Amino acid sequence: MTTDANVLPSVLVPDMPDTPDALRPHAELVRDTGARRLWTGQSLKVETHQAFAHLAGAGVRVPIGTSVTLMPLRHPYEAALQARSLALMTGLPVVAGYGVGAPAFVRGLNGRPYPSPRTMAADYLRTVRSLLDGKVVDHAGDYHALRGRLIPMEHPGVEVGVGVLRPNMARTAGGVADVAITWMTPPGYVAETLLPALEEGAKDRDARCRVATVVHVAVERGGRDPYVLAHTAASGHLSADHYTDMLRRAGVPAESSDPRAGALSLVDSGTYVFGSADHIAARLDEYRDAGVDEVILNCAGVAFTEGRDAAFRDAREIIEAVRRRHGG
């Protein structure tokens, strides 16, 4: 019996690539383990799209996703062109995920934050999707204007995704996106809060968008302290109000003023998944049972404390445990 490739988890690059070949070992891990996809976020060192293009040019081609690149850095026409170009270079499907960015970041680029991040996101995603579908776009909104289309070309599929943490953005995603990309969202919160909001937003569409969830994981080994790993991996997010608000809604005590206490809560609630590879594989099934379509392994805690090779060892063991659990 072979394992359905869609059951196997994807893998996240936990840091920004800082050399042209930085993504290569991660891509080889995905290729060699049969993991579903390689994800990385917005890099402000070696730019994300260029890093992936270099990887493809080096002959290492795996399915890729961005979680997330930032909307204020590029016009939606440029975003659609970049996403399609990656699909053409890799010859494989791409998930092009976008986020509106933190208000301070947006202010630094535009002089002011977006008055309505949800309106910005909806307009942006709708335009990118229309361009990738070969449509002519005629839009003059508060956040961008465009009259034109991409030059038609055949290419592998591109899904348009958006970062989602709370119900309002989930409703927006449900109406315009192909993939809702969530981060550190417990399975019960996905099932009870985000999925209903996604379905509400998709009431005028044929189907709701997929859910891809980034899950912090670490295999239990001698000398590892899960609380240290969780704080090392997530202190930045645990210091941000929108993440801690999401966690409180999910029943995980967290305050942006005390990220160390938030890290304790991540571990104690099982949101930071720590244990044997088989235990982690079972926990990942809880995400699938909650309606998550794609689970993305984030081994940042181990990578930042013990190095890349230790993180790769964890990822391999977890992927093999998932394969065994599902008959591979």
Salt bridges, closest charged atoms under 4 A:
ASP21 OD1 - HIS54 NE2 2.88
GLU28 OE2 - ARG24 NE 2.94
ASP32 OD1 - ARG31 NE 2.88
GLU47 OE2 - HIS49 ND1 3.09
GLU47 OE2 - ARG74 NH2 2.70
ASP123 OD1 - ARG126 NH1 3.52
ASP123 OD2 - HIS139 NE2 3.74
ASP133 OD1 - ARG129 NH2 2.98
ASP138 OD1 - ARG147 NE 3.45
GLU159 OE1 - ARG210 NH2 2.94
ASP178 OD2 - ARG129 NH1 2.66
GLU200 OE1 - ARG171 NE 3.10
ASP245 OD2 - ARG166 NH1 2.99
ASP245 OD1 - ARG248 NH2 3.89
ASP245 OD2 - ARG249 NE 2.76
GLU255 OE1 - ARG248 NH1 3.37
ASP278 OD1 - ARG324 NH2 2.80
ASP285 OD1 - ARG288 NH1 2.92
ASP285 OD2 - ARG325 NE 2.47
ASP285 OD1 - HIS326 NE2 2.90
GLU286 OE1 - ARG283 NH1 2.54
ASP293 OD2 - ARG208 NH1 3.46
GLU294 OE1 - ARG36 NE 3.97
GLU294 OE2 - ARG37 NE 3.00
GLU294 OE1 - ARG210 NH1 3.13
GLU306 OE2 - ARG224 NE 2.75
ASP314 OD1 - ARG221 NH2 2.88
ASP314 OD2 - ARG224 NH1 2.88
GLU317 OE1 - ARG221 NH2 3.10
GLU317 OE2 - ARG313 NE 3.29
GLU320 OE2 - ARG323 NH1 2.44
